[in-house]
Every structure is written in C-alpha cells, then in structure tokens.
Amino acid sequence: MNSRNFKCLLLTILLFGGLAAYAQELNCKVQINTDAISGTDKAVYESLKTTVQEYMNTTRFSNVQFSNTEKIDCSILFIFKTR
C-alpha cells in the first residue's frame, strides 16, 4: 500500500471517528477491487478489508445503545490501481 492510499484510509477513519458526538453506529460492508494490480499478495488487501470492516462495525461512536435495525447501512469501496 503506498503512502497516498494509506493517508486516504487514515483520513477516512479520522473523519468517522471525529463525528463521535453526533454519530450513530454503522452496518458497514467493505469491498476491495485489485483487478488492476498483478503480481501482489492479495491476502494483504483482504486483511485491510477485514480490519476496516471490523473497525467500522464494532466501534461505538456514542454511548447510546442501538439495535441492529437502527444501525446505518453503508458501503466502502477501495479501488487499488498501483502498488
């Protein structure tokens, strides 16, 4: 993962984390598209997918208890074009 992609990921996480006082919990689906990359270990990208998805779905952004039906459905798509 190059530094630009890492910075974008970090910025996304910080933005969601910064909304803690006003946010609701998420039901997030993460997708990774690495079709444009050849010769790399795809396990690294699957690990990123799992880590981001677990963070988004398990982080409590407030002290309020939400049921699964109250969580906001969202989707994040990462498209990697270069290593």
TORPA-4810 file (N, C-alpha, C, O; in nm, 3 decimals):
<nodes>
NODE_1_0.087_-0.117_0.000_0.000_0.000_0.000_0.091_0.122_0.000_0.179_0.135_0.085_M
NODE_2_0.069_0.211_-0.095_0.153_0.330_-0.099_0.105_0.433_0.002_-0.002_0.419_0.061_N
NODE_3_0.185_0.535_0.021_0.155_0.631_0.127_0.030_0.712_0.098_-0.039_0.753_0.192_S
NODE_4_-0.002_0.736_-0.029_-0.124_0.812_-0.061_-0.249_0.734_-0.021_-0.342_0.790_0.037_R
NODE_5_-0.251_0.605_-0.052_-0.366_0.522_-0.015_-0.379_0.514_0.136_-0.489_0.519_0.191_N
NODE_6_-0.266_0.501_0.203_-0.269_0.493_0.349_-0.322_0.623_0.408_-0.400_0.620_0.504_F
NODE_7_-0.281_0.737_0.352_-0.328_0.866_0.402_-0.478_0.880_0.381_-0.548_0.934_0.467_K
NODE_8_-0.528_0.832_0.267_-0.673_0.839_0.242_-0.749_0.752_0.342_-0.853_0.793_0.394_C
NODE_9_-0.698_0.633_0.368_-0.761_0.545_0.465_-0.760_0.608_0.603_-0.861_0.607_0.674_L
NODE_10_-0.647_0.663_0.642_-0.637_0.726_0.773_-0.731_0.845_0.784_-0.795_0.863_0.888_L
NODE_11_-0.740_0.925_0.681_-0.830_1.040_0.680_-0.976_0.995_0.696_-1.052_1.056_0.770_L
NODE_12_-1.013_0.889_0.626_-1.149_0.837_0.636_-1.181_0.791_0.778_-1.287_0.822_0.832_T
NODE_13_-1.089_0.719_0.837_-1.110_0.671_0.974_-1.118_0.787_1.072_-1.202_0.788_1.162_I
NODE_14_-1.031_0.886_1.055_-1.033_1.002_1.144_-1.161_1.082_1.129_-1.215_1.133_1.227_L
NODE_15_-1.211_1.095_1.006_-1.335_1.168_0.985_-1.451_1.099_1.054_-1.532_1.164_1.121_L
NODE_16_-1.460_0.968_1.039_-1.568_0.896_1.106_-1.550_0.899_1.257_-1.649_0.913_1.329_F
NODE_17_-1.428_0.887_1.305_-1.401_0.893_1.448_-1.428_1.030_1.506_-1.467_1.041_1.623_G
NODE_18_-1.407_1.136_1.428_-1.429_1.271_1.474_-1.575_1.308_1.490_-1.607_1.410_1.551_G
NODE_19_-1.663_1.228_1.436_-1.807_1.255_1.445_-1.871_1.184_1.563_-1.993_1.167_1.567_L
NODE_20_-1.790_1.143_1.658_-1.838_1.060_1.768_-1.954_1.121_1.846_-2.043_1.048_1.888_A
NODE_21_-1.956_1.249_1.865_-2.060_1.312_1.945_-2.195_1.314_1.875_-2.298_1.326_1.942_A
NODE_22_-2.198_1.302_1.745_-2.321_1.315_1.669_-2.356_1.191_1.588_-2.451_1.194_1.511_Y
NODE_23_-2.282_1.085_1.604_-2.293_0.971_1.513_-2.375_0.857_1.570_-2.397_0.845_1.691_A
NODE_24_-2.419_0.775_1.480_-2.489_0.652_1.512_-2.399_0.537_1.470_-2.304_0.558_1.394_Q
NODE_25_-2.427_0.418_1.516_-2.344_0.304_1.479_-2.373_0.261_1.336_-2.479_0.290_1.280_E
NODE_26_-2.276_0.189_1.279_-2.283_0.154_1.138_-2.293_0.004_1.115_-2.246_-0.077_1.196_L
NODE_27_-2.354_-0.030_1.004_-2.352_-0.165_0.950_-2.282_-0.151_0.815_-2.346_-0.125_0.713_N
NODE_28_-2.151_-0.169_0.815_-2.068_-0.133_0.701_-2.020_-0.255_0.624_-1.976_-0.354_0.683_C
NODE_29_-2.030_-0.247_0.493_-1.977_-0.350_0.404_-1.859_-0.290_0.330_-1.871_-0.184_0.269_K
NODE_30_-1.745_-0.357_0.334_-1.624_-0.308_0.269_-1.591_-0.398_0.151_-1.594_-0.521_0.163_V
NODE_31_-1.559_-0.336_0.038_-1.518_-0.411_-0.081_-1.381_-0.361_-0.125_-1.350_-0.243_-0.114_Q
NODE_32_-1.302_-0.453_-0.176_-1.168_-0.422_-0.227_-1.162_-0.466_-0.373_-1.195_-0.580_-0.405_I
NODE_33_-1.120_-0.374_-0.460_-1.102_-0.407_-0.601_-0.954_-0.394_-0.635_-0.900_-0.283_-0.632_N
NODE_34_-0.890_-0.507_-0.666_-0.748_-0.508_-0.700_-0.728_-0.563_-0.842_-0.620_-0.614_-0.873_T
NODE_35_-0.828_-0.552_-0.927_-0.820_-0.607_-1.062_-0.706_-0.545_-1.144_-0.649_-0.612_-1.230_D
NODE_36_-0.672_-0.419_-1.118_-0.569_-0.351_-1.195_-0.428_-0.383_-1.147_-0.330_-0.340_-1.208_A
NODE_37_-0.416_-0.458_-1.038_-0.285_-0.490_-0.981_-0.255_-0.637_-1.007_-0.338_-0.724_-0.981_I
NODE_38_-0.136_-0.662_-1.059_-0.097_-0.801_-1.080_0.032_-0.829_-1.004_0.112_-0.739_-0.979_S
NODE_39_0.050_-0.954_-0.967_0.173_-0.994_-0.901_0.186_-0.953_-0.757_0.297_-0.946_-0.705_G
NODE_40_0.076_-0.926_-0.690_0.084_-0.889_-0.548_0.011_-0.994_-0.465_-0.073_-1.069_-0.515_T
NODE_41_0.043_-0.996_-0.339_-0.022_-1.088_-0.246_-0.158_-1.032_-0.209_-0.167_-0.933_-0.136_D
NODE_42_-0.262_-1.094_-0.259_-0.399_-1.044_-0.235_-0.440_-1.055_-0.088_-0.536_-0.991_-0.046_K
NODE_43_-0.368_-1.135_-0.011_-0.401_-1.150_0.131_-0.386_-1.019_0.207_-0.457_-0.995_0.304_A
NODE_44_-0.295_-0.934_0.163_-0.275_-0.803_0.227_-0.402_-0.719_0.214_-0.445_-0.654_0.309_V
NODE_45_-0.460_-0.722_0.095_-0.581_-0.642_0.071_-0.702_-0.701_0.143_-0.789_-0.628_0.189_Y
NODE_46_-0.708_-0.833_0.151_-0.817_-0.896_0.227_-0.805_-0.864_0.375_-0.906_-0.846_0.444_E
NODE_47_-0.682_-0.856_0.424_-0.660_-0.818_0.563_-0.706_-0.674_0.588_-0.768_-0.645_0.690_S
NODE_48_-0.677_-0.585_0.493_-0.724_-0.447_0.503_-0.876_-0.443_0.506_-0.935_-0.372_0.588_L
NODE_49_-0.938_-0.519_0.419_-1.085_-0.524_0.413_-1.143_-0.568_0.547_-1.235_-0.504_0.599_K
NODE_50_-1.090_-0.675_0.601_-1.140_-0.728_0.728_-1.119_-0.629_0.842_-1.208_-0.608_0.924_T
NODE_51_-1.001_-0.567_0.847_-0.970_-0.472_0.954_-1.061_-0.351_0.950_-1.115_-0.309_1.053_T
NODE_52_-1.079_-0.293_0.831_-1.165_-0.174_0.819_-1.309_-0.210_0.851_-1.378_-0.135_0.921_V
NODE_53_-1.356_-0.323_0.800_-1.494_-0.364_0.824_-1.519_-0.389_0.973_-1.622_-0.346_1.026_Q
NODE_54_-1.427_-0.456_1.038_-1.442_-0.481_1.182_-1.441_-0.350_1.260_-1.520_-0.332_1.353_E
NODE_55_-1.351_-0.258_1.224_-1.345_-0.129_1.293_-1.476_-0.054_1.277_-1.532_-0.004_1.376_Y
NODE_56_-1.525_-0.045_1.155_-1.646_0.032_1.129_-1.769_-0.030_1.197_-1.858_0.043_1.241_M
NODE_57_-1.774_-0.161_1.205_-1.892_-0.228_1.260_-1.887_-0.249_1.411_-1.991_-0.273_1.473_N
NODE_58_-1.770_-0.240_1.471_-1.762_-0.265_1.615_-1.734_-0.139_1.698_-1.749_-0.141_1.820_T
NODE_59_-1.693_-0.032_1.632_-1.665_0.091_1.705_-1.795_0.159_1.745_-1.885_0.178_1.663_T
NODE_60_-1.804_0.194_1.871_-1.922_0.265_1.920_-1.890_0.413_1.916_-1.797_0.459_1.984_R
NODE_61_-1.965_0.488_1.838_-1.939_0.630_1.819_-2.013_0.716_1.921_-1.999_0.838_1.921_F
NODE_62_-2.091_0.653_2.008_-2.160_0.725_2.115_-2.189_0.626_2.227_-2.158_0.507_2.215_S
NODE_63_-2.247_0.672_2.335_-2.282_0.585_2.447_-2.422_0.528_2.435_-2.467_0.454_2.523_N
NODE_64_-2.492_0.561_2.330_-2.630_0.515_2.309_-2.628_0.372_2.257_-2.545_0.335_2.174_V
NODE_65_-2.720_0.292_2.307_-2.734_0.153_2.260_-2.825_0.151_2.138_-2.936_0.205_2.141_Q
NODE_66_-2.778_0.089_2.028_-2.857_0.077_1.907_-2.881_-0.069_1.875_-2.791_-0.152_1.890_F
NODE_67_-3.001_-0.101_1.829_-3.028_-0.236_1.782_-2.973_-0.248_1.639_-2.940_-0.147_1.577_S
NODE_68_-2.964_-0.370_1.589_-2.913_-0.390_1.452_-2.998_-0.321_1.348_-2.946_-0.278_1.245_N
NODE_69_-3.127_-0.309_1.372_-3.215_-0.243_1.274_-3.199_-0.092_1.276_-3.242_-0.025_1.181_T
NODE_70_-3.139_-0.036_1.380_-3.119_0.109_1.390_-2.984_0.154_1.333_-2.961_0.273_1.315_E
NODE_71_-2.897_0.061_1.305_-2.765_0.096_1.253_-2.776_0.144_1.108_-2.863_0.099_1.033_K
NODE_72_-2.689_0.236_1.071_-2.688_0.292_0.937_-2.613_0.198_0.844_-2.498_0.164_0.868_I
NODE_73_-2.680_0.155_0.736_-2.615_0.072_0.635_-2.526_0.160_0.549_-2.569_0.265_0.501_D
NODE_74_-2.402_0.117_0.529_-2.312_0.192_0.442_-2.219_0.095_0.371_-2.208_-0.021_0.409_C
NODE_75_-2.152_0.145_0.270_-2.060_0.064_0.191_-1.937_0.147_0.158_-1.948_0.265_0.125_S
NODE_76_-1.820_0.083_0.166_-1.694_0.148_0.130_-1.627_0.062_0.024_-1.614_-0.059_0.041_I
NODE_77_-1.585_0.124_-0.085_-1.517_0.055_-0.193_-1.377_0.113_-0.208_-1.362_0.233_-0.233_L
NODE_78_-1.276_0.028_-0.193_-1.137_0.067_-0.218_-1.098_0.012_-0.354_-1.112_-0.108_-0.379_F
NODE_79_-1.049_0.099_-0.442_-1.001_0.056_-0.573_-0.852_0.086_-0.578_-0.810_0.201_-0.570_I
NODE_80_-0.772_-0.020_-0.592_-0.627_-0.006_-0.598_-0.585_-0.021_-0.744_-0.618_-0.121_-0.808_F
NODE_81_-0.512_0.078_-0.795_-0.468_0.077_-0.933_-0.318_0.053_-0.946_-0.271_0.006_-1.049_K
NODE_82_-0.243_0.086_-0.841_-0.099_0.061_-0.839_-0.058_0.012_-0.702_-0.130_0.031_-0.604_T
NODE_83_0.060_-0.051_-0.697_0.110_-0.098_-0.569_0.182_0.012_-0.499_0.231_-0.008_-0.388_R
</nodes>
